[in-house]
Amino acid sequence: MGNSRKFVVKLLTSIDDNSSYSNILLDEALKRSSLTPQDKKFATALFYGVLERRYTLDEIIKSLSQNPKNLINHTVRNILRTGLYQLKYMDSVPDSAAVDEAVKLAKKNRNPAIPGFVNAMLRAFIRNDKKLPQGNNDIENLAIEYSCPVWLVEKWDSEYGRQMTINMLSSSLGRAPTVVKVNTLTDDFNDTLDVLLADGATFERNSMVKNSLNVCFAGGAEETTAYKEGRFHVQDLSSQLCCAALDPQEGDTVLDLCSAPGGKTFTIAELMNNKGKVMAFDLHANRVRLIKSGAERLGLDIVEASVNNAKEFNNDLPMADRVLCDVPCSGLGVIRRKPEIKYKDPAEFERLPDIQYKILDTSSTYVKVGGTLVYSTCTLSRAENDNVADKFLEEHSEFEPAPLGSVFSVNSDKCRISITPAEYNSDGFFIAKFVRRR
């Protein structure tokens, strides 16, 4: 496992130095590596585990270190993080192995004091019974326990209340499920299940959305026969619920204005039984190519993908029966998939509501009288969600809220919803639905 630990430290340091996306960085590194399957599994667990618990691990380091500033560069800090994570959260790793392997990595540092420093820190944590440090108040204690920056705990606590915040924090840790939308246009649904079984996948049907499965693949989803035959696309439950709220019908003209990589576009076209027109857009040509290739793989010939700036009115676009406005956002609903998001500077998110409102405002101009407009994000933030929806209704009297629909069960009469991972075992998501009356 020594090589896998070195592998993880290198990747974590790359994220610190270059702000890389964790999932893309890990996937590409694993493909290039010579690690054994067992080592890859260990490296993946350690990599995501350290990212998830980084705030907690740094608080431990801070509590044990007397004067760390002149010693702890990114590499040394990540050696400590990986060692502490194994000690605290990986019961399968003996304490001696966690310490010894961390010290071996530290010996590669040019500073001769580093190995002794790492050894002392890790052994001090063991002598302290691996206890977490205590904060100065309840918010700080929640931040340490659930490894979430204080600013985000405070934000959720003020916007959603204490109990919902605890639920959101708890469900932000651990691996998110892999969910797929089965493409019933290709073949009988049960035939696709048989192909998935032959691919070595295990699965269970999702009770909320038709033709949706929670799947555990033996390898990568894209390596399966079922994927290559266009029998499914990977899409979280929350996004499938968003498409259900849009409720596209056969023969509709639908605009998906922020589509890439295209998952919602594909589900919309499938719900329309590949009859009608789905126009999908992105600002960047390379991402438009992703939409086109995905639609081709799935056999969805009603999908037309092209470049468009969603913030600017395009006179060439038709009036539509349904318009989906799934805007760029802070991503605070998907932090268990991309834990590095929660460590961003919150100032980076301040300009988002203005951009989101501009896109929603422009999107509304394409909706026919009697048509449906859905606004959605993959974040849990009132500023990006409810506040944008409220502003839109205040400034657009021609629209009114519309019920989300029967797929939302007890929430079917609601016109907007914040979907939380704790309640739906999905990504965090927001959906607001409007209808144009004049």
C-alpha positions, 0 to 999 in steps of 0.5 A, a space after each residue: 500500500 506504500 505506493 498508493 499512499 504516495 500516489 494519494 499525497 501527490 494528487 492531494 498536493 496537486 489539488 492544493 497547488 492547482 485547484 483541480 477537480 477531484 473526480 477528474 484528477 483521480 480518474 485520469 491518474 488511476 488510468 495512468 497508474 500501475 497500481 493493482 486493483 486493490 491498491 486503486 481501491 485503497 487509494 480512492 478511499 483514502 483520497 476522497 476520505 482526506 478531501 471530505 475530512 480535510 477541515 477536521 484533519 487540519 484542525 487536528 494538526 493545528 491543535 497538536 502543532 506548536 509552530 507549524 508554519 515553518 515546517 508544513 508545506 503542502 506535501 508535508 501537510 498532506 502526509 499528515 492528513 493521510 496519516 491522521 485520516 487512516 488513524 481516525 477513520 480507517 479501522 482496517 489500517 493498523 496504527 503502526 502501519 499508518 504512522 510508519 508509512 507516513 514517516 517513510 514518505 516524510 523522509 523524502 523531504 529535504 528537511 531532515 526535521 520533517 520525519 521526526 515532526 510527522 512521527 511526533 504529531 501522529 503518535 501524539 494523536 494516538 496518545 490523546 485517544 484520537 480525540 477531536 479538538 473542541 471548538 469555541 461554540 456549537 457552530 465550530 464543533 459542528 464544523 469540526 465534527 462534520 469537516 465543513 468550514 464555519 462559514 458554510 455551517 453558519 450559512 446553512 444554520 441561518 437559512 435552513 435551521 439547526 436540525 436540517 443543517 445537521 442532516 445536510 452536514 451528515 449526508 455530505 460525507 460518504 460516497 454518493 450513489 451511482 444512479 442511472 436513467 435507463 433508456 427505454 427507447 433502445 429495448 425492453 427495460 428488463 432486457 437492459 437489466 439482463 445486460 447489466 447483470 451480464 456486465 457484473 453490475 448490481 442494482 436496485 430500482 429507484 422507487 421515486 422515478 420510473 426507469 431509474 436504478 441505483 447501480 454498483 458497477 464492477 468497473 467504470 460505467 462507460 466500460 460496460 456493454 449496456 453503456 456502449 449500446 446506449 441503454 442508459 446514461 448516468 444521472 443523479 435522482 435529483 436531476 431526474 426529478 428536475 426533468 419530471 417537474 418539466 414534464 415534457 410531452 410528445 411533440 413539444 418544443 423544449 429548450 435546455 439552455 445550460 445543457 452540457 454535458 447533456 444528462 437532462 437533455 437526454 432524459 427529456 428526449 426519452 420522456 418525449 419518446 423521441 418525438 418533438 424537438 429538444 434544443 440543447 445549448 452550451 457556451 462552449 463548443 467542446 461541451 456542445 460536442 459532449 451533448 451531441 455524442 451522448 445523444 447519438 449514443 442513446 439514439 436520440 435524434 430529436 436533440 439539436 445541440 449548438 453554441 449559445 450564450 444563455 445570458 443574451 437573447 437569441 432571436 433565432 430561437 423558437 418559442 417553446 412549450 417547455 424551457 429548462 434553465 439549469 444555471 451555473 451555481 456554487 455546487 454546494 449540493 454536490 459536495 459529497 461528490 466534489 468535496 473540494 467545493 466546500 473549501 472554496 472562498 465564499 466570495 467566489 459565489 457572490 456574483 452568481 445570483 446576478 448571473 443566474 437571474 440574468 439567465 432566468 430572465 432571458 430564458 423566460 422570453 422563449 416560453 409560449 403562453 401556457 408554457 412551462 419554465 423550470 429554474 434549477 440549481 445543484 446548490 443549497 443556498 437561499 441566495 441562489 435559489 429562493 431569492 432568485 425565484 422570488 425576484 423573478 416572480 416580482 418582476 414577471 407578472 406574466 408568470 405564476 408558480 406551478 405545482 411540481 407534479 405527482 412524482 414529488 408525492 407529498 410535495 406535489 402541490 409545492 411550486 418549488 423545493 430544496 432537495 436534500 441528500 438526507 431526505 432523497 439520498 440524492 445530490 442537493 438540488 433546487 427546483 422552481 416551476 413557473 407557467 406563463 399565463 399571458 
